[in-house]
């Protein structure tokens, strides 16, 4: 029976890229204006949130964000989450009204049209280059000083399908400690099931995320980086393990 689903999956993937492009084309003049100056980034961020909602709704993803603690406007945070899907970017943008800048792999800059805006608004990293990683650190520092937040998927890439949650890199935690900003752990529950990087998979349905209680970094030093890393990962790992075992979200459904 699975063979009959192949045409659906092909069309579903094509539909995703169509949905990615439609808002970019429609909003193109406003997008160009919003990226012409760094201080206008909050305008770009609002447009990006519209783009994200359009894609999620168009794909049939009934998204829902659970919050253990509210975000404060005009405050900087370090957002981290598990990374399993091309839809992670969209769900992250929906989850926060606080403007943030993604730290992402430079390969995505090659995507037509999307890549044009991606490389002008995100902090790109070549993870194989120590020089590139250092440049990321400096650019992120500048953005934080501008009052923005940063979003990093600390696994450093998309893990194998069989891995529930890969080990975390230290970069996000060093930055958060240096700037004494809270870590905001976020668990994406359904993204792998809904729209993973495996081509013949996925489909419409629930796409839920949970914003956990923030982890304070005030008073921490660089020596606390590893402990902060482990603590943050444990929160997301335990949540993923819990839902995998119980098949539903505790205290929510």
N, C-alpha and C positions, 0 to 999 in steps of 0.2 A: 504493500500500500504506500510505502514511503516514496516510491518512484513517482506517484501522482502528485506529490507535494513539491517536487523539484521546480516545475514551472512557477508555482506560487512563490517560492523562495527567491527565484531569479527576478520576478517582477517586483517583489517586495523590496529587494535591495535596490533595484533601479528607481523605484518610487521614493526611496529614502534620499537618493542623490538629487532627484527632481525637487523634493521638498527643501533640501539644503539650498538649492540655487534660486528658487522662486523669490523668497524674501530679499535675498541679496540683490537680485535684479530690480525688484520693485523699490527697494529702499536705497538703491545705489547712490543717488545724489546726496542724501542725508548721511550715508555712511562715509562717503568721501570727505564731506565737511567735518564729520566727527573725528576723523583720524588725522586731519591736517595740522592739529596742534595737540601736544601732550595734555594740556590742561582741559581739553574738551573730551578726554577719555570717558568721564561719567555719562556723556550723551551716547557715545558708542556703546557703552555697557547696557544702557536702557534699550537700545535698538537690538543688541545681541539677545537680550531676554525675550523680546518679541519674536525674534527669529527662532529661539529655542522652543518656545511654547507652540509656535506654528508647526514645527517639525514633530514634536511629541504628540500633539493632538492629531496631526495628519497621519501619523503612523499607527494611530489607535492605541497609544499608550496612556492609560488612565493614571497620570502621575499624582502622587500624594507625598507630602513632606511632613514627617513627624518631628516635633521639636522638644527637646528636654530643657532647652534654655534659649531665650530670644536673643537675636543679634541686636546690638546697639548701633544706630545709625551714626555715621561719621567716626567710626572706630575701626582700627585696622586689626585684621585677624590673619592667621595662617590656616587655610582650609586644606584638609587632607581627606582622601577617600580611597577605597579599593577601586582598582581599575580593571574592567572586564569587557567594556563595550564601547562602540563608537558613539553611543548615546550618552556616555558619562558626561561629556562636555555640556550637552543640553540640560541634563538634569541638575548639574552643578549650578549652571546659570539661573535656573528656576529656583533653586534652593536659597539663594542669597540676593537680597536687594542691595547689599553693600557692594559697591564696585570693587572688583578684584581683577588681578592679571594672572593669566595662566602661565605656568612654566611648562613647556611642552616640547616634544621632539621636533627637530627641524624638518624631518621628512614630510610632514603634513603641509609644509609651505609649497610643495610641488602640485597640490591639488588645484586645478584651474579655478579661478575667480575666488573661491574660498581661501586659497593660499595667499592671495594678494593681501587680504585683510588680516589673515592669521599672522603673517610674518611682521606686520606693522603694528600689531596690538599685543602680541604675546612675547614672552621671553623665550627664545629658542635655545635649545641645548643639543649639542652633539655629545652624547654620553661616553663616547670613546675618546674624547679629547679633554685632557685636564685643563687646558687653556680655556676651552669653551665653558667648562663647569665653573671656573673662576669668574669668567665674564658674566655668567648667569647670576652669581652671588652679588656682584657689583650693581647690575641692573635692577635686581630685586630690591636691594637696599635703597636705590634712588626712588623706586616706586613707593616703597613703604614710607619714605620721608615725605612723599607727596600726599600722604593720607589714605592711600589705597591699601587693599588687602592683597594677599598672594594665595594662589591655589596650586598645589603640587600633588601629583599622584606619587606617593613616596616609594611605591614598588619599583619605580624607574622604568616601567614599561608594562605591557600586558602579559601576565603569566600564562603558562600552559593551562589548557582547559581543566586539567585534573587538579590543579593547585587552588585551594580555597583562598589563600592569601599569602603572597610571597613576602620575603623579608623586606624591610624598609631601609632605604638609603637615609643618610643623616642630614642631608642638605636642608630640608624644611625645618628641622628641629634646631639646627645651628642658627638659621636666620631668625627663628622665633625667639630664641634666647637672646641673641644679639640686640634685637629690637624690643624685647620684653613684651611681646604681643601674645595673646592666648592662642593655643592650638584648638582648632574646631574639628574634631573627628566626625566623619560622616560615613555611614554605612549605606551602600547601594545594594538592596536586597535582590532585585529582579533583573538587573540590566543584562547579566550574562544569559539568562533564560530568554529574555525578550529580543536581544539583538547583539549577540556576541560576534567575535571576529571570525567564527566558523561560518562559512558562506551559507551552507544548506542547514539553517537553523533559525529559530526565532518566530515571532508573530505577535499580533496585538495582545494586549492584556495589561495587568497592573504593573506599574513601575514605581516602586516605593523607595523612599530614602529616610534615614533618621539622622538628625543633627543631635549628637550626644552633648552632654555637659562639657563645657570648655575646660581645658587644662591650662592653668595659669603658669606663666613662666617668670613672673616677677621675682627677682631675687636669685634666679638660677644663673649658673655660669656655664662655660663651655664644657666643664667636667661633668655636667648633668645631661649632656646630649644623649648618650646611650640609654640612660634610664628613661628619659623623656620619649625617645624612640620606642622603647619596649612597652612603656605604659600606653602610648597611643595605639600601637599595633594591637595590643591585647584587647583594647576596647572593641575595635572593629572585628578582630578575629573571634572573640567570644560571642559577639552578636550574630555573626555569620554562622557559627557553629550551632548556636541556639535555635535559629530559624531552620537550619538544615535538619535538626533533630526533631523539633516540635511542629514544623510545617506551617507555623503561623507566627505573627509578631506578638510577643508578650506584652500585655497591658494595653494593646491597641485594638485588637480585633477579637 
